[in-house]
């Protein structure tokens, strides 16, 4: 990876609205006709979310080359709202047009926006994703995991342990000098070889070896390469369409030509409540999962009504005793990390005595309205690793809970 930039940033150009409109129509037509459409994204897709790029006039590497400090505060990536381009790509994925996404960004916004894990290669990692060094189990977290011991950028230990095997968890960020993740890179290249249309959005295409992925489509017989970036790129001559514009300006027009809406960003969470009962001893486990069952940490605390114990750390496990009839309502208060100002949410979990059950709750939070919506799914198999159990019985008030 190249962590340099000239002192004078390359010229940024912007095409007229009429030219941009015509190119958006051409690109929309190509997307409709494509058999295997892929996208390749760089830092430019996140700049309108307040996350700086690298080689623009105020980019991180440009400022470093000039010996300047950034004026103003960049948006924390945990609080950044996915941009219209992020959401347009989600809509194209959901409608079956976008077959695969390759991203150089590690801000996590593509996954947060709704891009499925099997539809993306994050070739430079994801600041919210870590994996076990021993068993390979992945975890998604809604906070920064920073080890307390001294380490270098090549020491990827986060200080956390795997709930499955107890192994050391490593962050997934690719720092300068690190190799790219083998599987992610292989899938990116495989999809580039399949693609008949590759759209590059907001990338200078200066970073190797990931910049070779769009080149595969550009050199392929019958393959079409479209590049949208304010600055020139090293492979512009391979492109069938070169667009000088901000990516949001292009993608909003493309979606309009396709007749598709750009959906608003909704924060989706999947919560699993698991009950185990034996001789009136009850154990409730509460944990988050991603859509594919990957354990996801997004809760600060969990409280069961009438229980004085506030569980503040994973695994969120509550042990209690009492006679519970089928249909008894157990009220849980959930506290979130709150990066988008999410208020606490009450979940009413209905106890069923016919057997141990997992119930998944689909949670949707709208940052604009500040409101949660919930949907319950019964008896699901989450696919997530069951968390280790911490027995909190001694610290938990033992109550007799009955339905009225």
N, C-alpha and C positions, 0 to 999 in steps of 0.2 A: 504494500500500500504506500502511496506517495503522500507524505505529510508536508508538502511544500506548496508555495505559490509565489509568483513574482510580486515585487513591491507595488507595481502598477497592475491592477486587476485587468484582465482582458475586457474589451469593450462589450457592453451589453446593448443589445438591439431589440427594438419592439416594432412589430409590423402593424400596419394600419388595420383598423377594425374591419374594413371591407375584405382585405386580403386574408385576415385571420378567419373571417366568416366562411370564405370559400374553402379554405383548407380544412376547416372543421367539418364542412359538408362532405368533402372528399374522404376524410378519415372516418366519418360516420358510415359512409357507404362501404368502405373497406371492412369495418368492424362487422357490419351486417353480413357481408359475403364470406368472411373468414371462417376457416374450419378449426384453426388452433391459434387463437389470438392470445398473446402474452404481453405483459407490461414489465418495464424495467424502471425502477424509481431511484432517485437520488435525493439529496438534501433539499432541492428546490420544491418538493411536494410539501414540505413542512414549514417553509419560511412564513407563510401566511398564518401559521399557528403560533408564531413568535419564536420559533427555533432557528437560530442563525445557520446559514450555509457555511461553506468552507472557502470558496474561491471567488465569491462575489466581492464587490467593493468594500463591504463590511464583513466579509467572511472571516472565519477563525484563522485560517492560514494567511490570508491577506494582511490582517491586523498584525499577526506575529512577524511577518516579513517587514512590515513598516515600523515595528517596535511600538505599536499603539495598543492601548487598552480599550475594551469595548465601553462605549458610553451607554448608559441605560442598562437595565437588567433583563437578561434573556428569560423567557418563560420556562419554568420547571417542566420537564417533559412529562412528569406525572400529572400535571395540571393542564397540559395542552389539550385543546379541543381538535380532533381530526378535521382536516380542511375539506372544502368541496371536492378536491381531487381525491382524497382518501375515500370519501363517501360515494363518489361517482364510480370508483373502481369496485366498491362493495356491491353497488347496484348492478354493474355489468357482470360481476361474478354470480350474483343471485339469479340473474336472468339467463345464465348459461353462455354468455359471450366470452367473458374473460376466463380462460382456462388455467392460467398460472401467472403468478406475480413473483418477480425477482426484485429484492430490495437491498440497497446498500445501507439503508438507515437502521440505526440501532435504538431509535426513540420509542419503539413499541407501538406506534400509532396505527400501523396497518392491522395488527392483530386486535387492538382495542376497538378499531372501527368496525370490525366484523369480517375481515378476511380469514378464511378457515385455515387451520394449521396445515392441512394437506394440499393447500393451494398456493403456498408461499415458500420461497427460500430466502431467509434473512441471512444473506451471505456474510454480513459483517456483524451478526449477532443481534441480540435484543436485550436492552438494559433491564427488562423485567423478567427475563427467562434465565433459569439456571438448571444444571443437571448434575446427577451423581457421578462422581469419578469412577465408582466401582460397578454399579448396576446400570447406569445410563438413564435412570428415571428422571423425567423432566418435571420442573415446577414453574408455575407462573406466580409472581408476587407483585403486590401493589405498593411496594416500598423499596428503598435502596438498602441492599444488604452489604454492609461494609465490615470487614473483619477488623478486630481491634489490634491485631499484631502487625508488625512491620512487614510490608510486602512490596514487590515491584509490580509494574503493569503486566508482567508475564506470569505473575502468581495470581491465578484466578479464583482462589479460595474465597468464599463469601463469609465463612465463619458459621455457616449453618450445616446441619446434618440431614441426611436422607431419612425420611420417615419409614421407608421400605426396608433398608438394610443397614442404616446407620453410617453410611459412607459420607465422605466429604463432598459438599456441594460446590460446584464451580460456576462462575458466571459465564455467559456465552459471548461476551464482547470480544471482537477481534481487534487487538491492538497492533500497532506497527511492528512488524517482524513476526507476528503470529501467522500460522497457516489458516486458510479458510476452512470452515467445517466441510469435511469430505462429502457427506451425504447431501447437504444443502447445495453444494457446488455441482455435484453430479446430477441432481434433479433439475437444477437450473439449466445446465447444458443439454440435458435430455429434452426438456421442453422447448428450448431454443431450436434444437434440430427438428422437432415436430412442427414448429410454428410456421405459419404462412404470413403472419403479421406480428411485428414487434413494435411496441410504442415505448420510446424512451421519454421519461418525464423528469425534468429537473436534475439532470446529471451532467457533469462536465466530461464524463467518460475518461477521466485521467487516471483512475485507480485500477491497477492490475492485481489479480487476473480477472476480477469480476467484469471489467470493461470489455472483455472478449466475448461475453455472452450475447449482447445485441449484434456483435459482428458475425456471429454464426448465422443468424437470420439474414443479415444484410448480404452475405456472400452466397446464400443458398439460392439455387435456381427456383424461381417462382416465389421467393420470399420477399416481403415488403418490409422496409424499415422506415419508421417515422420518428423523428427526433424533435422534441420540444424543449428548448433551453435558451436562455437569454444570451449566452455566450457560444462561440464556436466550439466544436468538439473535434477530436482527432479522426473520427470516422464519418464526418459529414458527407464525404464523397460517396459513401456506400448507401446513403439514405435516399429513399424514393420521395420523401417529403421532409423538408426542413422548416420548422416553425420557430420563429423568434417571438416568444411571448411568455408571460407568466403562465404556469401550468393551469391554475384555476381558470384563467380567462379562456384557455383552449377547451378545457374539459366541460365547463358549464355550457359552452356553445355546442360541443359534440353531443352532450346529453339532450340538449334542446332539439338538435337535428334528428336524433334517434327517437324523440318523443318520450324519453324516460325522465322521471324526476330525479333530482339529486336529493337523496333522503337526508333528514336531519340526523345528527349524531345522537344515538341513545346508548347509554352505558348498560350493557347486558351482563348479568351475573347469574351463575347457576349454583344454587345452594342445595346441599344434600343433608337431610335429617335422618339419622339412622337410630332405631330403637332396638334394644335388646332387653328382654324381661325374663327373670328366673326367680321364682318364689318371692314375688312382690318386691324384688330388687330390680331396679330399672337403671339402665345406662343409656344416655342420649349422647350421640356424637353429631356434631354440626361441623360441616366443612364445605369449602368451595371447590368446584371443578371447572375446567374449561370445557368447551363443547366436545372434545375428544376424550374427556376423562382425566386429563392432566390436572393434578392438584393445583388449585389456585388460591392464593392467600389474599383476601381483600377485607377481612374483618379485624377490628380492633378488640372487640369483646362480645360476649354472648351472655345473656342473663335469662334464666327461667323464672317466670312469675312465681311469687311466694317463696322463692329460694334466695337466701341472703348472699349466696356465692356468685360473684361476678367473675366469669372465666375470661382472663385477659391474654392468654397465650395458647398457641397451638400445641397439641390438639385440643379443640374445644369439646371437652367431655364433661358431662354432668351426671353424677350418680345420686340416686335418691331412692327412698323406699315408700311404699304405700300401696293401697288397693286402687287399681285403675280399671274402670269399666270401659268396654269398647265404646268409642265415641267421645271419651273424655278429651276436652280441649286443653292443650298445654301451650301457654303463650310464651313466645320467645321474643326478647328484645335484642335486635342486632345493631351493633355500632360499627360503622365502616371507617376506612382510612380517611375519608372526607376530602379527597383532592378536588372534588367538584362540589363541595359543600353538601354532600349527601346527608340528609337527616337520618336519625335512627329509624328503624323499621320494625314493626311488630308483625311476627308471623304466628298464626294460630295453627298449631300442629294437632291433628286429630289422631289420638291413640287408637290403634286397632289391635285387639288381643289375639287374633287368630295366628299370629306368627311374627317373627322379626321382619321388619320391613324398612326399606329405604324409600324415602319420598324426596323427589326433586322439586324445588321451587325455582321457577324462572322469574328473575327479578329484572325489571327494566326501569332505569332512572333517566329522566329528561333534565339535563342541566339547565335548560331555559326556564322550565316551570318549577323545578325543585321538587317534583313529585315522583313517587315510586308506583309502579304497577306490578302485580304479582300474578303468577299462574302456577297452579299445583299439578304435578304429575305423580300418580300413585305407583308404588312398587316398581321402581326403576332400578336398573343395574347401571351404576354410574361409570364403571370402568376405572374409577379412581383407586389409588392405593388407600386401604383403610389405615387411618392414622394410628400411631402407637397410643395406648391408653394410659393416662395418668389417673390413678385412683384418688379422687378428691373427696371420698366419703367422709373422712375424718374432719375435713374442713367445711362440709356441707350440712346445712340444717336438714334434718330428716323430717319430712312432712307426710302426713296422710292426705293424699289428694284424691278427691272423689268428684264425680260429676253431679250437678244438682238437677 
